[in-house]
Amino acid sequence: MVVSDNGPQFVSNEFELFLRENGIKHIKCTPYHPRSNGLAERAVRTFKRRMEASKNQQTDLQWRAQNVLLSYRITPHRTTGRTPGEVMFGRRLLTSLDLMKPDMANQIDQKLTIQKLFHDKTSKWRSFEEGEEVWVANPLNKGTEKGVIEKKTGPVSYWVKVNGTTKKKHADQLRKT
């Protein structure tokens, strides 16, 4: 759908043919009634205000227009909560400021790798077989009890029989006898 005024470029036979061939619906606003196409008028007003505000920054008109349009395209709209660039391209547009920010995902991956290396240095991989006798940590009385591995339920999880009761325990809670 295209909303436009009745300017000669929008009512020409060539434009109408183009719209029809591409399946685009054309809505024409009332002439000299800008409120009929409020979104377009608002975009024009925003552009004019930003161009006026940038007047003292740079004298090159093309450079100012490019910067104003870029800032417009990377600013989230109140209605959609997304930027026009996201709506059009399906992703955030990157600016030079984005390139100066550190890549948090990469930093997080590096930190997690370092944490894993330090953890692996001090941890011991424990594996137990069914029927094996083990010491089972008892978190309630801070002691240990003898138990027997009944079944391995995961890489580090076991069903252990302790004093006639079967309990699920992590390998960190078990020690070889």
Backbone as ProteinMPNN parsed JSONL, in Angstrom:
{"seq_chain_A": "MVVSDNGPQFVSNEFELFLRENGIKHIKCTPYHPRSNGLAERAVRTFKRRMEASKNQQTDLQWRAQNVLLSYRITPHRTTGRTPGEVMFGRRLLTSLDLMKPDMANQIDQKLTIQKLFHDKTSKWRSFEEGEEVWVANPLNKGTEKGVIEKKTGPVSYWVKVNGTTKKKHADQLRKT", "coords_chain_A": {"N_chain_A": [[0.838, -1.17, 0.0], [0.522, 2.23, -0.828], [0.525, 5.492, 0.282], [-0.291, 8.66, -0.817], [-0.149, 12.14, -1.853], [-1.981, 14.083, -4.285], [-0.084, 14.681, -6.204], [1.427, 15.386, -9.416], [3.336, 13.439, -10.155], [2.392, 11.212, -8.833], [-0.076, 10.606, -9.843], [0.183, 9.976, -12.442], [-0.151, 8.094, -15.506], [1.848, 6.211, -15.967], [2.908, 5.723, -13.375], [0.636, 4.698, -12.083], [0.25, 2.377, -13.622], [2.603, 0.968, -12.977], [2.137, 0.496, -10.213], [-0.191, -1.091, -10.335], [0.741, -3.361, -11.809], [2.474, -4.421, -9.953], [0.914, -5.101, -7.865], [0.262, -3.232, -5.887], [-1.561, -1.28, -3.665], [-2.99, 1.922, -4.066], [-3.483, 4.774, -2.245], [-4.976, 7.859, -2.31], [-4.584, 11.017, -0.872], [-6.525, 13.818, 0.328], [-6.145, 16.797, -1.534], [-3.963, 19.432, -0.48], [-4.269, 18.941, 2.229], [-2.585, 18.153, 4.712], [-2.845, 16.583, 7.016], [-4.048, 14.259, 6.281], [-2.162, 12.419, 5.515], [-0.52, 11.763, 7.844], [1.748, 10.356, 8.888], [3.754, 10.567, 6.914], [4.0, 13.343, 6.791], [4.904, 13.848, 9.361], [7.406, 12.595, 9.282], [8.697, 14.232, 7.423], [8.688, 16.659, 8.825], [10.312, 15.948, 11.026], [12.734, 15.428, 9.698], [13.294, 18.008, 8.645], [13.615, 19.494, 11.033], [15.847, 18.229, 12.194], [17.766, 18.715, 10.26], [17.938, 21.484, 10.457], [18.917, 21.676, 13.064], [21.441, 20.594, 12.735], [22.839, 22.466, 11.381], [24.98, 24.087, 12.307], [27.027, 22.285, 12.687], [28.278, 21.225, 10.388], [29.118, 22.31, 7.126], [28.713, 21.121, 4.681], [26.085, 20.159, 2.783], [25.193, 17.67, 1.759], [26.533, 15.821, 3.404], [25.384, 16.465, 5.888], [22.698, 15.777, 5.388], [22.928, 13.002, 4.966], [23.808, 12.156, 7.527], [21.616, 12.951, 9.1], [19.583, 11.335, 8.023], [20.659, 8.794, 8.604], [20.664, 8.855, 11.434], [17.933, 9.014, 11.832], [17.138, 6.543, 10.818], [18.248, 4.747, 12.622], [17.051, 5.169, 15.011], [14.756, 4.095, 17.411], [11.241, 3.778, 16.811], [8.369, 5.059, 18.417], [5.887, 3.816, 18.05], [6.342, 1.211, 16.89], [8.496, 0.308, 18.337], [10.808, -0.441, 17.222], [13.608, 0.215, 15.037], [13.528, 2.057, 11.907], [15.435, 0.966, 10.155], [15.727, -1.658, 11.164], [13.164, -2.654, 10.688], [13.1, -2.604, 7.91], [15.413, -4.091, 7.06], [15.575, -6.257, 8.752], [17.418, -6.481, 10.772], [19.622, -4.853, 13.177], [21.059, -1.748, 12.239], [24.5, -1.109, 11.877], [26.629, 1.302, 13.327], [29.42, 3.61, 13.4], [29.839, 4.027, 16.072], [28.829, 1.689, 17.221], [30.813, -0.07, 16.412], [32.884, 0.695, 18.008], [32.184, -0.166, 20.505], [32.782, -2.805, 22.85], [32.67, -6.271, 21.943], [30.432, -8.035, 23.555], [29.517, -10.7, 23.619], [31.678, -12.187, 22.64], [33.576, -11.621, 24.626], [32.342, -12.808, 26.84], [32.34, -15.518, 26.076], [35.132, -15.981, 26.077], [35.74, -15.571, 28.815], [34.205, -17.613, 30.001], [35.508, -19.851, 28.947], [38.038, -19.627, 30.15], [37.252, -19.883, 32.841], [36.355, -22.542, 32.798], [38.756, -23.896, 32.216], [40.266, -23.382, 34.57], [38.593, -24.624, 36.422], [38.657, -27.281, 35.542], [41.316, -27.928, 36.091], [41.437, -28.332, 38.855], [39.369, -30.048, 39.453], [38.166, -33.423, 39.792], [37.445, -36.074, 37.704], [34.911, -38.234, 38.325], [33.873, -41.521, 38.186], [31.637, -44.205, 38.539], [30.807, -47.654, 38.992], [27.981, -49.889, 38.591], [26.927, -51.522, 41.546], [29.22, -50.956, 42.951], [30.858, -50.116, 45.998], [30.595, -47.103, 47.865], [31.476, -43.993, 49.504], [29.072, -41.857, 50.748], [28.212, -38.52, 50.789], [26.551, -36.883, 53.41], [24.445, -34.337, 53.57], [22.962, -33.32, 55.692], [23.934, -34.053, 58.301], [26.565, -33.486, 57.969], [28.337, -35.545, 57.566], [29.595, -38.769, 56.369], [28.291, -41.684, 54.751], [28.17, -45.234, 54.187], [27.447, -46.584, 50.99], [25.861, -48.152, 48.102], [26.259, -48.232, 44.636], [23.476, -48.217, 42.596], [22.442, -47.605, 40.055], [23.463, -45.874, 37.116], [22.409, -42.738, 36.127], [22.978, -40.636, 34.534], [25.669, -38.649, 33.098], [26.994, -37.78, 35.419], [25.307, -38.484, 37.462], [23.732, -40.605, 39.859], [21.868, -43.421, 41.179], [21.857, -44.301, 44.448], [22.066, -46.712, 46.999], [21.52, -46.272, 50.344], [21.606, -47.181, 53.643], [19.282, -48.798, 53.253], [17.647, -47.124, 51.797], [17.014, -45.643, 48.651], [18.732, -43.101, 47.006], [19.107, -40.193, 44.972], [22.142, -39.101, 43.731], [24.883, -36.853, 43.081], [27.998, -37.141, 41.364], [29.947, -35.63, 42.63], [29.21, -35.87, 45.268], [29.994, -38.322, 46.037], [32.463, -40.772, 47.015], [35.139, -43.022, 46.388], [35.446, -46.137, 48.144]], "CA_chain_A": [[0.0, 0.0, 0.0], [1.211, 3.508, -0.902], [-0.336, 6.645, 0.553], [0.356, 9.846, -1.386], [-1.054, 13.226, -2.223], [-2.355, 14.005, -5.693], [0.95, 15.301, -7.028], [1.433, 14.866, -10.785], [4.146, 12.226, -10.257], [1.667, 10.09, -8.225], [-1.323, 10.316, -10.569], [0.5, 9.725, -13.85], [-0.509, 6.762, -16.008], [3.002, 5.327, -15.798], [2.975, 5.335, -11.961], [-0.52, 3.834, -11.819], [0.532, 1.093, -14.266], [3.61, 0.315, -12.141], [1.476, 0.017, -8.994], [-1.109, -2.161, -10.697], [1.531, -4.537, -12.19], [3.152, -4.954, -8.78], [-0.075, -5.429, -6.841], [0.34, -2.244, -4.809], [-2.769, -0.455, -3.543], [-2.647, 3.339, -4.001], [-4.477, 5.607, -1.571], [-4.672, 9.272, -2.548], [-5.117, 11.91, 0.16], [-7.151, 15.056, -0.124], [-5.134, 17.814, -1.835], [-3.748, 20.525, 0.465], [-4.727, 18.536, 3.561], [-1.457, 17.337, 5.148], [-3.202, 15.645, 8.084], [-4.504, 13.0, 5.692], [-1.013, 11.519, 5.494], [0.197, 12.237, 9.017], [3.067, 9.728, 9.071], [4.71, 11.164, 5.972], [4.212, 14.725, 7.208], [5.72, 13.795, 10.577], [8.774, 12.273, 8.864], [9.241, 15.435, 6.782], [8.941, 17.628, 9.893], [11.48, 15.473, 11.773], [13.905, 15.661, 8.846], [13.576, 19.449, 8.587], [14.123, 19.929, 12.342], [17.2, 17.706, 12.394], [18.652, 19.443, 9.341], [18.119, 22.81, 11.055], [19.772, 21.519, 14.248], [22.809, 20.227, 12.331], [23.352, 23.557, 10.551], [26.251, 24.609, 12.834], [28.028, 21.222, 12.781], [28.992, 20.997, 9.129], [28.563, 23.136, 6.061], [28.402, 20.286, 3.526], [24.675, 19.799, 2.851], [25.021, 16.229, 1.526], [26.997, 15.136, 4.619], [24.357, 16.679, 6.917], [21.512, 14.989, 5.038], [23.237, 11.591, 5.224], [23.818, 11.938, 8.971], [20.24, 13.065, 9.6], [18.861, 10.127, 7.617], [21.18, 7.664, 9.378], [20.163, 8.935, 12.807], [16.499, 8.684, 11.776], [16.969, 5.107, 10.548], [18.715, 3.917, 13.739], [16.319, 5.557, 16.215], [13.508, 3.327, 17.53], [9.982, 4.513, 16.749], [7.509, 4.808, 19.568], [4.8, 2.915, 17.675], [6.787, -0.16, 16.663], [9.553, -0.067, 19.259], [11.953, -0.859, 16.401], [14.113, 1.263, 14.156], [13.171, 1.835, 10.505], [16.423, 0.062, 9.563], [15.379, -3.026, 11.569], [11.941, -3.045, 9.987], [13.387, -2.828, 6.493], [16.456, -5.089, 6.794], [15.447, -7.385, 9.662], [18.536, -6.475, 11.724], [20.058, -3.517, 13.549], [22.11, -1.15, 11.417], [25.682, -0.802, 12.666], [27.231, 2.616, 13.128], [30.804, 3.624, 13.872], [29.78, 3.914, 17.532], [28.677, 0.257, 17.515], [32.097, -0.723, 16.177], [33.77, 1.064, 19.109], [31.773, -0.901, 21.695], [33.336, -4.165, 22.856], [31.751, -7.362, 21.619], [30.195, -8.71, 24.831], [29.372, -12.152, 23.424], [33.028, -12.732, 22.512], [34.204, -11.536, 25.944], [31.71, -13.812, 27.703], [32.88, -16.821, 25.664], [36.515, -16.079, 26.552], [35.718, -15.717, 30.274], [33.708, -18.952, 30.317], [36.568, -20.802, 28.616], [39.046, -19.523, 31.215], [36.664, -20.49, 34.041], [36.339, -23.996, 32.626], [40.129, -24.377, 32.345], [40.626, -23.385, 35.992], [37.783, -25.642, 37.096], [39.14, -28.609, 35.144], [42.61, -28.182, 36.72], [41.276, -28.767, 40.245], [38.305, -31.04, 39.622], [38.501, -34.802, 39.448], [36.331, -36.759, 37.063], [34.583, -39.438, 39.082], [32.959, -42.438, 37.528], [31.394, -45.366, 39.395], [30.131, -48.771, 38.334], [26.871, -50.465, 39.359], [27.352, -52.493, 42.551], [30.427, -50.489, 43.628], [30.658, -49.477, 47.296], [31.074, -45.723, 47.874], [31.135, -43.132, 50.622], [28.067, -40.892, 50.298], [28.158, -37.341, 51.645], [25.234, -36.608, 53.979], [24.456, -32.895, 53.784], [22.265, -32.931, 56.92], [24.79, -34.133, 59.489], [27.917, -33.169, 57.513], [29.182, -36.734, 57.613], [29.476, -39.659, 55.227], [27.733, -43.009, 55.025], [28.475, -46.19, 53.123], [26.353, -46.873, 50.093], [26.168, -48.99, 46.945], [25.72, -47.684, 43.386], [22.468, -49.087, 41.987], [22.277, -47.335, 38.622], [23.951, -44.595, 36.601], [21.281, -42.106, 35.436], [23.491, -39.589, 33.655], [27.128, -38.614, 33.113], [27.489, -37.576, 36.782], [24.196, -38.75, 38.384], [23.621, -42.018, 40.237], [20.977, -43.88, 42.237], [22.711, -44.952, 45.439], [21.323, -47.287, 48.121], [22.152, -45.918, 51.607], [20.778, -47.603, 54.778], [18.017, -49.334, 52.78], [16.923, -46.103, 51.036], [17.675, -45.264, 47.406], [18.786, -41.65, 46.864], [19.785, -39.707, 43.774], [23.324, -38.352, 44.143], [25.825, -36.359, 42.083], [29.317, -37.75, 41.532], [30.691, -34.833, 43.598], [28.803, -36.275, 46.618], [30.408, -39.723, 46.214], [33.898, -41.068, 47.029], [35.433, -44.459, 46.374], [35.821, -46.641, 49.474]], "C_chain_A": [[0.889, 1.24, 0.0], [0.189, 4.596, -0.65], [0.394, 7.864, 0.016], [-0.671, 10.952, -1.565], [-1.342, 13.099, -3.715], [-1.35, 14.72, -6.584], [0.996, 14.648, -8.394], [2.255, 13.575, -10.933], [3.411, 11.004, -9.708], [0.371, 9.733, -8.958], [-1.071, 10.05, -12.053], [0.113, 8.298, -14.229], [0.626, 5.76, -15.786], [3.101, 4.821, -14.349], [1.831, 4.386, -11.613], [-0.317, 2.44, -12.424], [1.552, 0.289, -13.447], [2.974, -0.283, -10.879], [0.578, -1.182, -9.289], [-0.353, -3.454, -11.023], [2.213, -5.199, -10.992], [2.207, -5.229, -7.614], [-0.047, -4.494, -5.65], [-0.917, -1.39, -4.826], [-2.341, 0.998, -3.345], [-3.793, 4.104, -3.355], [-4.047, 7.056, -1.747], [-5.361, 10.111, -1.491], [-5.774, 13.123, -0.489], [-6.074, 16.1, -0.39], [-5.135, 18.929, -0.781], [-4.303, 20.215, 1.861], [-3.671, 17.584, 4.148], [-1.809, 16.31, 6.234], [-3.687, 14.312, 7.541], [-3.385, 11.958, 5.655], [-0.063, 11.948, 6.609], [1.584, 11.65, 9.188], [4.117, 10.351, 8.159], [5.023, 12.601, 6.385], [5.089, 14.791, 8.448], [7.177, 13.498, 10.221], [9.442, 13.492, 8.221], [9.589, 16.469, 7.852], [10.181, 17.236, 10.706], [12.759, 15.733, 10.985], [14.283, 17.143, 8.833], [14.166, 19.948, 9.905], [15.555, 19.447, 12.564], [18.199, 18.395, 11.47], [18.947, 20.836, 9.905], [19.066, 22.728, 12.25], [21.218, 21.228, 13.871], [23.499, 21.338, 11.543], [24.734, 24.034, 11.014], [27.353, 23.557, 12.872], [28.889, 21.113, 11.528], [28.335, 21.834, 8.045], [28.158, 22.321, 4.842], [26.978, 19.73, 3.658], [24.449, 18.295, 2.68], [25.429, 15.432, 2.769], [25.957, 15.262, 5.725], [23.136, 15.826, 6.641], [21.75, 13.504, 5.307], [23.218, 11.283, 6.714], [22.423, 12.012, 9.571], [19.451, 11.807, 9.252], [19.349, 8.899, 8.386], [20.632, 7.695, 10.8], [18.674, 8.611, 12.858], [16.301, 7.172, 11.649], [17.435, 4.212, 11.691], [18.031, 4.27, 15.057], [15.012, 4.787, 16.287], [12.272, 4.238, 17.487], [9.112, 4.117, 17.923], [6.427, 3.78, 19.242], [5.239, 1.467, 17.596], [7.798, -0.637, 17.697], [10.81, -0.534, 18.539], [12.386, 0.301, 15.525], [13.627, 1.012, 12.73], [14.149, 0.898, 9.798], [16.137, -1.393, 9.91], [14.159, -3.524, 10.806], [12.244, -3.392, 8.539], [14.337, -4.008, 6.259], [16.398, -6.301, 7.716], [16.602, -7.505, 10.648], [18.887, -5.036, 12.06], [21.123, -3.025, 12.572], [23.282, -0.803, 12.324], [26.21, 0.577, 12.309], [28.672, 2.542, 13.605], [30.848, 3.532, 15.395], [29.623, 2.451, 17.951], [30.005, -0.479, 17.363], [33.102, -0.409, 17.292], [33.425, 0.31, 20.387], [32.4, -2.287, 21.673], [32.25, -5.192, 22.562], [31.564, -8.21, 22.878], [30.109, -10.227, 24.673], [30.747, -12.809, 23.346], [33.738, -12.716, 23.865], [33.642, -12.591, 26.889], [32.235, -15.195, 27.366], [34.307, -17.014, 26.178], [36.554, -16.314, 28.059], [35.237, -17.104, 30.675], [34.758, -20.021, 30.025], [37.645, -20.803, 29.692], [38.529, -20.152, 32.501], [36.694, -22.011, 33.955], [37.749, -24.567, 32.78], [40.561, -24.449, 33.81], [39.85, -24.444, 36.761], [38.329, -27.036, 36.799], [40.488, -28.949, 35.783], [42.435, -28.802, 38.11], [40.232, -29.855, 40.422], [38.802, -32.421, 39.206], [37.263, -35.446, 38.847], [36.106, -38.075, 37.794], [33.587, -40.257, 38.291], [32.856, -43.69, 38.39], [30.624, -46.417, 38.617], [28.998, -49.267, 39.222], [27.411, -51.541, 40.292], [28.582, -52.058, 43.327], [30.066, -49.823, 44.959], [31.305, -48.1, 47.281], [30.772, -45.078, 49.22], [30.204, -42.049, 50.067], [28.031, -39.733, 51.285], [26.719, -37.129, 52.106], [25.182, -35.126, 54.332], [23.8, -32.471, 55.107], [23.163, -32.978, 58.147], [26.267, -33.931, 59.157], [28.873, -34.36, 57.594], [29.072, -37.533, 56.329], [28.941, -41.0, 55.691], [28.131, -43.923, 53.88], [27.231, -46.444, 52.296], [26.827, -47.737, 48.939], [25.509, -48.361, 45.721], [24.727, -48.689, 42.813], [22.39, -48.885, 40.48], [22.862, -45.972, 38.294], [22.821, -43.975, 35.785], [21.728, -41.009, 34.476], [25.0, -39.583, 33.741], [27.704, -38.487, 34.527], [26.41, -37.83, 37.835], [24.04, -40.249, 38.61], [22.469, -42.216, 41.219], [21.846, -44.699, 43.176], [21.84, -45.458, 46.586], [22.125, -47.026, 49.393], [21.194, -46.283, 52.733], [19.386, -48.052, 54.339], [17.177, -48.356, 51.969], [17.713, -45.756, 49.779], [17.568, -43.747, 47.236], [19.514, -41.301, 45.567], [20.937, -38.818, 44.224], [24.166, -37.957, 42.934], [27.177, -36.986, 42.376], [30.177, -36.961, 42.522], [30.368, -35.217, 45.038], [29.252, -37.695, 46.946], [31.93, -39.818, 46.207], [34.079, -42.578, 47.008], [35.838, -44.907, 47.782], [37.199, -47.222, 49.44]], "O_chain_A": [[1.88, 1.305, 0.727], [-0.872, 4.632, -1.275], [1.56, 8.087, 0.344], [-1.878, 10.74, -1.449], [-0.976, 12.099, -4.333], [-1.723, 15.3, -7.604], [0.642, 13.476, -8.529], [1.912, 12.715, -11.743], [3.75, 9.876, -10.064], [-0.21, 8.675, -8.715], [-2.017, 9.914, -12.829], [0.059, 7.411, -13.377], [0.382, 4.6, -15.457], [3.348, 3.638, -14.119], [2.038, 3.385, -10.926], [-0.673, 1.438, -11.805], [1.388, -0.915, -13.248], [3.244, -1.43, -10.526], [0.598, -2.173, -8.559], [-0.751, -4.528, -10.572], [2.495, -6.397, -11.017], [2.648, -5.549, -6.51], [-0.306, -4.915, -4.523], [-1.295, -0.844, -5.862], [-1.439, 1.28, -2.556], [-4.923, 4.09, -3.844], [-2.932, 7.442, -1.395], [-6.555, 9.955, -1.233], [-5.599, 13.402, -1.675], [-5.178, 16.28, 0.434], [-6.185, 19.309, -0.264], [-4.748, 21.112, 2.578], [-3.833, 16.365, 4.094], [-1.141, 15.283, 6.353], [-3.731, 13.328, 8.28], [-3.642, 10.758, 5.752], [1.043, 12.427, 6.358], [2.509, 12.357, 9.588], [5.236, 10.629, 8.589], [6.177, 13.027, 6.335], [5.924, 15.687, 8.574], [8.086, 14.092, 10.802], [10.622, 13.749, 8.456], [10.654, 17.085, 7.8], [11.003, 18.091, 11.038], [13.752, 16.204, 11.541], [15.453, 17.491, 8.991], [15.11, 20.738, 9.901], [16.386, 20.199, 13.075], [19.344, 18.632, 11.854], [20.082, 21.307, 9.835], [19.915, 23.6, 12.435], [22.131, 21.581, 14.618], [24.628, 21.161, 11.086], [25.577, 24.355, 10.177], [28.516, 23.907, 13.073], [30.102, 20.927, 11.618], [27.121, 22.035, 8.059], [27.34, 22.779, 4.044], [26.706, 18.922, 4.546], [23.614, 17.709, 3.371], [24.749, 14.477, 3.145], [25.672, 14.29, 6.424], [22.59, 15.213, 7.558], [20.864, 12.821, 5.822], [22.672, 10.26, 7.127], [22.083, 11.224, 10.453], [18.731, 11.273, 10.095], [18.544, 8.054, 8.777], [20.185, 6.671, 11.315], [18.203, 8.003, 13.819], [15.419, 6.594, 12.283], [17.066, 3.039, 11.739], [18.388, 3.731, 16.105], [14.231, 4.811, 15.336], [12.27, 5.328, 18.058], [9.126, 2.967, 18.363], [6.092, 2.954, 20.091], [4.592, 0.588, 18.164], [7.948, -1.839, 17.915], [11.768, -0.972, 19.176], [11.63, 1.246, 15.3], [13.342, -0.131, 12.374], [13.743, 0.119, 8.936], [16.282, -2.272, 9.06], [14.122, -4.662, 10.339], [11.709, -4.362, 8.003], [14.103, -4.828, 5.371], [17.107, -7.281, 7.484], [16.747, -8.541, 11.297], [18.511, -4.11, 11.341], [21.98, -3.792, 12.135], [23.088, -0.265, 13.414], [26.235, 0.967, 11.142], [29.096, 1.525, 14.154], [31.813, 3.003, 15.948], [30.225, 2.024, 18.936], [30.284, -1.414, 18.113], [34.058, -1.158, 17.497], [34.278, 0.158, 21.262], [32.54, -2.887, 20.607], [31.079, -5.001, 22.888], [32.433, -9.008, 23.227], [30.595, -10.959, 25.535], [30.957, -13.875, 23.924], [34.423, -13.676, 24.218], [34.389, -13.201, 27.655], [32.547, -15.973, 28.269], [34.651, -18.092, 26.661], [37.313, -17.16, 28.534], [35.796, -17.713, 31.588], [34.883, -20.99, 30.774], [38.113, -21.866, 30.1], [39.263, -20.868, 33.182], [37.022, -22.687, 34.93], [37.923, -25.612, 33.407], [41.145, -25.441, 34.245], [40.397, -25.088, 37.656], [38.448, -27.868, 37.698], [40.784, -30.124, 35.999], [43.195, -29.69, 38.496], [40.217, -30.524, 41.455], [39.716, -32.566, 38.395], [36.172, -35.371, 39.412], [36.998, -38.919, 37.869], [32.586, -39.741, 37.793], [33.859, -44.18, 38.909], [29.877, -46.097, 37.692], [29.031, -49.098, 40.441], [28.237, -52.365, 39.899], [28.962, -52.733, 44.284], [29.099, -49.065, 45.043], [32.409, -47.927, 46.764], [29.924, -45.553, 49.976], [30.503, -41.412, 49.057], [27.84, -39.941, 52.483], [25.785, -37.187, 51.306], [25.815, -34.702, 55.299], [24.061, -31.37, 55.591], [23.16, -32.047, 58.952], [27.127, -34.187, 60.0], [30.088, -34.18, 57.681], [28.535, -37.057, 55.329], [29.107, -41.4, 56.843], [28.393, -43.475, 52.763], [26.117, -46.512, 52.815], [28.016, -48.024, 48.801], [24.333, -47.999, 45.765], [25.064, -49.848, 42.572], [22.286, -49.846, 39.717], [22.772, -45.035, 39.088], [22.32, -44.603, 34.852], [20.924, -40.511, 33.689], [25.569, -40.447, 34.407], [28.776, -39.022, 34.808], [26.577, -37.433, 38.988], [24.19, -41.053, 37.69], [22.129, -41.316, 41.987], [22.489, -45.665, 42.764], [20.983, -44.732, 47.089], [23.258, -47.488, 49.525], [20.082, -45.758, 52.786], [18.402, -47.714, 54.996], [16.099, -48.719, 51.498], [18.932, -45.594, 49.83], [16.48, -43.176, 47.308], [20.413, -42.018, 45.127], [20.739, -37.889, 45.007], [24.163, -38.633, 41.906], [27.466, -37.325, 43.523], [31.04, -37.537, 43.184], [31.153, -34.931, 45.942], [28.93, -38.217, 48.014], [32.609, -39.068, 45.506], [33.26, -43.319, 47.551], [36.484, -44.163, 48.519], [37.693, -47.697, 50.462]]}, "name": "protein", "num_of_chains": 1, "seq": "MVVSDNGPQFVSNEFELFLRENGIKHIKCTPYHPRSNGLAERAVRTFKRRMEASKNQQTDLQWRAQNVLLSYRITPHRTTGRTPGEVMFGRRLLTSLDLMKPDMANQIDQKLTIQKLFHDKTSKWRSFEEGEEVWVANPLNKGTEKGVIEKKTGPVSYWVKVNGTTKKKHADQLRKT"}
